[in-house]
């Protein structure tokens, strides 16, 4: 599907679910009518939509801001497109030495390795090289077989170690063809982190939508 179609569905979904959230809150005497606070921002290569419903606007605003900050933290820390992010540094340096990473990054990497094992490598967080080679946003034909063969059935995730180094979470890579890409898992973690930020503010009625991850 093309971008405009996805955007339209995302907007309808956000508005529709937001309306259901509002409708689900009973209005009783002596209580303030709930207010709805919305946030939309580019994050993780897509648009994030947040809908927060709460009787107190200041609480809803603060919660929405913190939830968006949580999403931006995940984006900033776990993107492979910034050479100074945890994943950017891992891909540049972890073949030579242990690379310290944020505990959240280590947690997501550990979970990615669990899913990689459970799927027999069908999900592999170390295929950034293959993703770059295929470059689906610009290619009109597959890459040459000789170029892609190095990634076929390799289970490159087994070349990634997540542990500690000098008391800090750290990662190592043992195969030059293994490059980390968390595009298949980081959005889901980001949505969970945003939801947890909302809960810390006592929010019980909300929607977090990051490119279809809800």
KAJO-V325321 format. One line per field, one symbol per residue. ss: DSSP state (~ for helix, > for strand, _ for the rest). phi: phi as a letter, one per 20 degrees, with the letter a starting at -180 (. if undefined). psi: psi as a letter, one per 30 degrees, with the letter a starting at -180 (. if undefined). Layout:
ss: ???
phi: ???
psi: ???
//
This chain:
ss: __~~~~~~~~~~~~~~~~~~~~~___________>>>>>>>>>__>>>>>>>>>__~~~~~~~~~~~~~~~~~~~~~~_______~~~~~~~~_____>>__~~~~~~~~~~~~~~~~________>~~~~~~~__________~~~~~~~____~~~~>>>>>>__>>>>>>_____>______~~~~~~~~~~~~~~~____>>>>>>__>_
phi: .eggffffffffffffffffffffefecfndfffdddcccbfalmbdddcccdafdffffffffffffffffffffedfeedfdfgfffgfecffebfdfcfgfffffffffffffffemnfdcfddgfffffflffcfdbfffgffeffdfmelfgfedddbcblncgbcccdbfeececefebfffffffffffffffenfdcacccdloed
psi: lleeeeeeeeeeeeeeeeeeeeffjkjlkfkkkklkkkkkkkkhgakkkkkkklfjeeeeeeeeeeeeeeeeeeeeegkffjffleeeeefefffelkjklkeeeeeeeeeeeeeeefggfekjghgeeeeeeeifffkflllkeeefeffkgfhffffkkkbljhglklllkgkffjkkjgfffeeeeeeeeeeeeeefggkfjlkjjjhfk.
//
